[in-house]
Amino acid sequence: MNIFEADLNTEKFNLPLKFGINSTVIGDVTKVVPVTKKPELNEFLDLSIEMNEDEFGRLGKNKSQAAEKAISPKPDDEEDDDLSKSIYHNPKKDQTIVEFEDAETWEDEKMYSFLGDGPNRYEYTIIQNFDESLSFKLRDAIVKSKGNPFSKDVRTLILEQCNFEQYLEDHIDSCSLLKNVPQLKIGGTLQCGNDMYKVAKILGKGGFGSVFEVRNMKNNESYAAKQEKPPNLWEYYILIELVSRLSSKNINHMIPAYMHVYKAIVANNASVLISEYSPHGSLIDVCNKIKQGTSKNVDEYIGMIFTSQLLSIIDYLHSCHIIHADIKPDNFVLMSKIAIGIKVPSLQLIDFGSAIDMDSFDKDDEFTYVVKTDNFTCCEMLENRSWTYQTDLFGICGTAHVILFGKYIEVEKKSSNWQIKTRFPRYFQKDIWDKFFNTLLNVPDCKTMPNLQTLKQHFDEEISYRQKYISDKVAEFNNALLS
């Protein structure tokens, strides 16, 4: 008997496109956010991601949630380009997590406490012409964006259309709406609702904000607090929608696989999202930890376990008509020890600031915007072809490549197929990995997506067949991780 539980919402992708995306078949999703007549978003409330070359890479580079130590680089006899693509830290340069300088300007604002009393009440503006004309304006903005799903105008109108600010006030008890929120500082405190948190340390910093480890002062439990300036309403919207859509289809077991906001502060000047803390950090941190403890890359079969989880996480995400658009090893954190045959992934996908809500677009909409970030530009963008979900599929490949080889992916086109430049070691299960990379790197078009559950099944069957051997590898991995 196969130890892996089947994903019950899955069918082959030979059904009509309108009934499925990337193989997980889920019917029409009705948004939970109601449209009621009230205020507008201030123009600075939308965390716009006009995805130029620098900004796309900066957002969400909160790499180090756990790794406080660094390991040696690759041997000097390896090629220079391999060294430049390596994910492994150089201890001469990365001995500790750097205490980042403050990039945001807070001094010119009048600061209040974390309480929403008196003068620190959230300031609304009235939405003018709040009616069906918003749908027309949104469609017009999408057309004018010329294939750029990250357009500031598009995101602002999506949030206005669902009256997101008012929805937070009326329906989300865990969210506090304030006028101004103070800047988080190490050693300081953060009050969110009835809970008080102590800011323990900085975990990472991107172009728009910082991520801190904070500890609940009642029970000393750790959480991740992401503060961004200007406030990031878009990411919060996506995360609320994702939970709603997963719940509406009774696939709650996958909710832990995605960043979940336990508490939030949305202010006119900044936002703070409090989510689960990972003691192990990102996949980059995990790979470095394993390399440090074993002097080797992550074992191939451990890579299969992780890749199986990656496929499932992205498959269910796409079934909710959401594209993450920033899939990379930095944005997967390990929440627990790994095990064979578990239903709930041990990995969690974070940082949805770049996400695309496909329910806000027409079913035939495709994108042409080219993201020029090294190692994360999908094949469609490289060829100036239209894309939708393919950017996430390329990200799966890039993440698996990092796990297996300890370096970022490079691709090349031979004949008519894209393939990775890295050669597989002789002992690898080459047929399985060739099928995986070839399928995800060579998607025919936006209307013919691969079945991710079929790819997942190939890995699961191999793991099941070699379960005794792999169980030993899992134990070795967990021991190295916790050492």
Buried (B, 14 or more C-beta within 10 A) or exposed (E): EEEBEEBEBBEEBEEEEEEBBBBBBBEEBEBBBEBEEBBBBBEEBBBBBEBEEEBBBBBBBBBBBBBEBBBEBBEEEEEEEBBEBBBBBBEEEBEEBEEEEEEBEBEEBEEBEBEBEEEBEBEBEEBEEBEEEBEEBBBEBBEEBEBBBBBBBBBBBBBBBBBBBBBBBEEBEEBBBBBBBBBBEEEEBBBBBEBBBBBBBBBBBBBBBBBBBBBBBEEEEBBBBBBBBBBBBBBBBBBBBBBBBBEBBEBEBBBBBBBBBBBBBBBBBBBBBBBBBBBBBBBBBBBBBBBBBBEEBBBBBBBBBBBBBBBBBBBBBBBBBBBBBBBBBBBBBBBBBBEBEBEEBBBBBBBBBBBBBBBBBEEEBBBBBBBBBEBBBBBBBBEEBBBBBBBBBBBBBBBBBBBBBBBBBBBEEEEEEBBBEBEBEEEBBEEBBBBBBBBBBBBEEBEEBBBBBBBBBBBBEBBBEBBEEBBEBBEBBBEBBEE
